[in-house]
Amino acid sequence: MKFLFAKVTNSRLMGTLGLRIALKTDNYRLDQYFLLDAEKVGIADYVSIKNGNNRYLYEEEERLMGGLGADRIYINEKEAMYLINHFGNKNLRYKKELPGCKDEYIDIIKNKVDNVDYEKLFSKISKTIETPIEFINYMTMRIMGSDYEALNFYSNYYIEDINITDNEAILLKNKVLSINNNRYISEFIFEDDIYYKSKIGFNISYSKGYYKIESIIYIDKEEVDFNIVSNELRKTEYISVYNIENIFYEKFIYDNPGFMKSEFEYGVLLTEFKSNNNHVNDYVYYISGDINTIYYISDTQLVVATYDYNIEIKVGKILEDKYKEYINLTSKYEFEKSLIYEFAQMGYGNFYDFMKIL
């Protein structure tokens, strides 16, 4: 097959990348979409499209890459084949099933591929880290994901198992404290079947455009009650409720193919992620920091949730300008904690009915 192009998101430090490859034979064109997961998974998802029209190909790319908050970088054929081989062998190593029609890519995993400069490729698929705070947040995430490949890329010594997590832990919140120019402490909460809090001390350096780990000190974890975790993660939620015409959903989905879609009994929840991962550069990192807006659409209502007042104003203006023929604002609320997921999961189609039980 003739190689046409390949592009990948430079989101390696978030642990997940989107990879798209376009190939062509005399008879058809094949577009392949891979979701690559560095945290003991490998190839997490795979979709292929034969002879797809431009709109269909665009929608699938947005579905794959739109929520990763990263730039899309063109790479060459050798680099693309190397990534499939590299991540596919993680599936084999960790005994994770290969997704989709694996016959379309299994030979790339099983056969030897051309060598590439992996350090150069790793730099290409990773964003440039701009501040030590961003570096500490990313390294704490990589520790939680047991991603020693990334940790050792950014370390001046070999890092083995730090023994913080038992399974595949999720970093929920991290607070970075600066001790001096080179030393920082991460105070974090994570989920690993149950909830824990812990600390890691970092000694870092900076040279030739890269931050590096010089040493790590891990302070043992401590169990945390769910109510404490809930309070730590609590954010003000701004909710707007609209009445809608039936045609709104079709138009909104068509305009926003990159939104993550979750279906519930009486509606569909769409999550719009931010276009970048700048939240990783904050002294306090939240797992939900990449969420821009959440939309819940039922047959008669649109419920919009945001966690920033300025975003609420901006989103409201966009909706009124673009869909004024199909929507009508009826109410606005401000809550001390998030309710949008509870509303969706409890099976309500009308937000006012949900409000009666609060």
N, C-alpha and C positions, 0 to 999 in steps of 0.2 A: 504494500500500500504506500502511496505517496504521502509524505508528511507535508501538511499545509502550514500549520502554526500550533503553538501551545502557549498558554498563559496560566499563571499561578498567582494566588494572593500572597503578599509578603507578610503573612500573619503567623509565621512559624512560632513566634514567642508566645502566642496565645494558645498554642498546642494544636491548632487545626488549620488546614489549608484547603482551598479549593483549586482544583487543577482541571483545565479544559484542554483537550487535544482535538484537532481537526485533521482527518485523513481522507484520502480519495483514491478510488480505483477507477478503472474504465467504466464501471457500471453504476457506482453509487458513491456518495459521500457519507462518511461516518464521523459524527461528533461524539466524543467521550467526555463524561463529567465525573471526576473522582473527588470524594471528600476524604482527605488524608488526616488521620488522627495520630499524633505522636505519643499519646499517653496509653501505651500497652494495647493499642487496637490495630493500627495500620490503616488499611483501606476500609473506611467506615461506611461508605455509600458509593454506588456506581450506577450511572444511568447512561444509556447510549441512544442516539437518534440517527436514523438513516434517512438521508435526503430531506431533512427538515427545512421548512421555510424560515426566513430570517426572523420572524416574530417568535416562532416556537423556540429557535435556538437562543434568542435573546432572553426569553422568559426562563429557560432552564439555567442559563448562566447567572441570571439575577437570583434565582432560587438558591443556587449553590453558593454564590460569592457575595451577594448583596448584604448579608447580615454579618460579615466577618470584619467590617470596619477597617479594611485594608486596601492598599493600591493593588492593581493587577499588572503583573510584570510579564513581558514576553520572554520565553526561554527557548533554547534550541532543542532539537530532537533528542540529542544525547542526554541533556539534562532532564527532559520529560520522561524518557525511558528509565533513567536512573531513579527518579522519584517513585515511579510505579514499582520497580524492582525492590527498592529500599523499603518502602512502606508495606508492600505486599508480603515481604518476608517477615515483617512483624506479625502479620496475621498468622503465618505458619508457626512462628516461634511461640506466640501466646495462645495458639489454638483458637483463633477467632475465625469464624466463617467468612469466606470471601463473598462480597455482596454482588447482586445483579447477575448479569450474564458473564460469568468469570471466563468462559471460553474465549471471550474477545480480548482478554489481557493476560491469561494465565501463563502463556509462553514467555511473556516479558519477565514474569516473576521467576519462573523455573530456569530460564536460560541466562547465561552470563551476558551482561550488558557492557557497553563501552565505559571505561573509567572516565570520571569527570573530576575536576578539582572541587572536592566536596566542601572545603572551607569557603571557596569562592561562591559556590551554589548556596550554602547555608546563609552567607551574608546577603545574597540576593533575595532569598525568601524570608528574610527577617528585616523588620524596619530598623532604621537607625535609632539607637537609644540616645535621647537628648539630654537627660539629667540623671543624677544618681538616684533620685526618688523613683523615677520610672524604672531604672535598673533593678532596684531592690524589690519593687512590686513584681516585676517580671520574674526575677529569680525565685521569689517566694512562691509564685504560681508554678514554676517549673519543679520546685521541690515537692509541692503538693501533688503534682502529676507524675512523680517519680521519673521525670524526664532527664535522665542523666546525660543523654546525648547533648542536649542544649546546655545543661549546667557545665559540662566539661568544655564546651566550646567557649564559654565565657569564664573559664577559671584558669588560673596559673598553676594549679596542681590537680591531681586526679581525684575526683569525688566519687565515692562509692555509696552504697545504700546508707541513707541517713537515719532510717528506721523511725520515721515519724508516723507513717500511715501503714495500715494493714491491708487496705484494699485500694480502690481508686478514689482518693479523697477529693473533696471540692472546697476550694478556698472561698469562704463567704465574705470575709471582711479582713482588711489588713491596714494597720496604722504604722507608718514609717516614722521613726524617731531618729533625729540626727544627733550623734554624740560629739563628733568632730568632723573634720573634712573627709576622713577616710572610713569612719566607723559609724554604722547604722544598726538600729534594732527594728525588726519586724514584730509587732504584736498582732497576732491574728487569731481568727476563729475559723474553724473548718469542720466539715461534716465527713465522718468516716464510719458509717452506720449510726453512730451517735455523735453528739456535738462535743468539740474540744476547743480549748484556747491554749496558745503556746507562744513562745518567743524564739527568734533566731537572731543572733548577732552576726553581722557581716563586717569584714574588713575588706575594702575594695581599693582598686587603683584605676588610673585612666592613662592610656597611652595609645598613640596612633589611631585615634578615633574610636577606641573600644574601651568600655568599662570591663574590668576583670575582678573575679573573686580571688582574694588572697587567702582568706580563711573564713570558716564558718563555726560558730558556737551554737549548739542547739540546746535549749532549755526544755526539760521534759513537759509533755502535754498534761492537761488537767481537764476532766470532764466538766461540761457546762450544761446547766438546765435549759430546756427548750424556751422557757419564758424569758430568760436572760438573752438568749440568741435573738428572739423575736424583737426585744427592745433595742438590741444593738443594730438590727437591720431595718428598723422602722423608719419610714420616710413619709413626709406629707404627700398625699395623693390628691391631684386635682381632677375632678370628673365632670365632663359635660355630656348632657343627654339630648339627643336629637330625634325627632320623628323623621322617618324617611319614606321615600317612594320605593317600590319594589326594584326599579331599574338601577337604583344607587349601587347596590352590591356588585352587580355585573360591571359597571363602569369603574368602580373603585378598585376592584381586583385587577381589571385590565390595566389600569394606570400604575399599579404598584405590585408588579410580579415578584419583587424581592422581599416582601414582607413574609415573615414566618407564619404559617397557617396552622391553627389547631381547631379541630371541630368538636363541638359540644352538642348536647341534646337539642337545644333550641337556638343555637347560633354558632357563629364562627369567630374565633379570636385571632386577630392579626397583630403581630408584633413588629414594629418598625425599629430597627437598631440604628444607632448613630453611624454616621458615615466614616468615623475614625475611632481610634481607641485612645483618645486623649485623656480619658478618665484614669488610665493607668499611671498618668503623671501626677495624680493628686496624692497628697500626704495620706489621705484616707481613701482606700480603694474598696468599692463594693462590687459584688458579683453582678448586680443589676445596673451598674453604672453605664453600661453600653446601650441600655434601653432608652429610646427617644419617646415613643408613643405606643400605646396599646389601644386597639380598636376592637370592640365587640359588636358584631352586627347580627341582629335577629331579623325576622320578617318585617317588623315595624319600627325598630329602634336602632340607633347608632349610639354606643356608649364609648366615650373617648377618655382615656386615663393618661396622665403625665405626672412627672415628679419634679417639675420645675415650672414656676409660674410664667416665666418668659417663654418657655416652650409651649405652654398651654395657649398663650395669647397668639403666638405665631401659627400654631396648628389650627386654631379656630379661624384665623383670618384666611388661611389657605383653603379650608373647607368651605367657608362662606363664599369665597371668590370663585372657586372651581366647581362647586356642586350646589350652588344656591337654588337651582331649580328642583333639587331632589331632597333637600334636607331643611329642617326647621328646628332651631335651638329652643328647647323647652325649659332646661334647668342647668344650674351649675352648683357643684359641691366642693368642699374642701374637707378632707378627712385626715386624721392624725396617723393613720396606717393604711396600707393598701387593701382594697376590697375587690378590685376588678377580677382577680382570679377566683376568689370565693364566690362571687356572683356567677361566674361562668360555670364553675365546677358543681354548684348546687342545682344547676339545671333550670335557671330562670331565663326567660326571654324578654322580660320587662323589668327594668331597673326599679321602677316604683313599687312593684310587688316585692322585690328583694328588700327595699328600704323598710318595709313594714315589719320585718323580723329583727331588725337591728335594735 
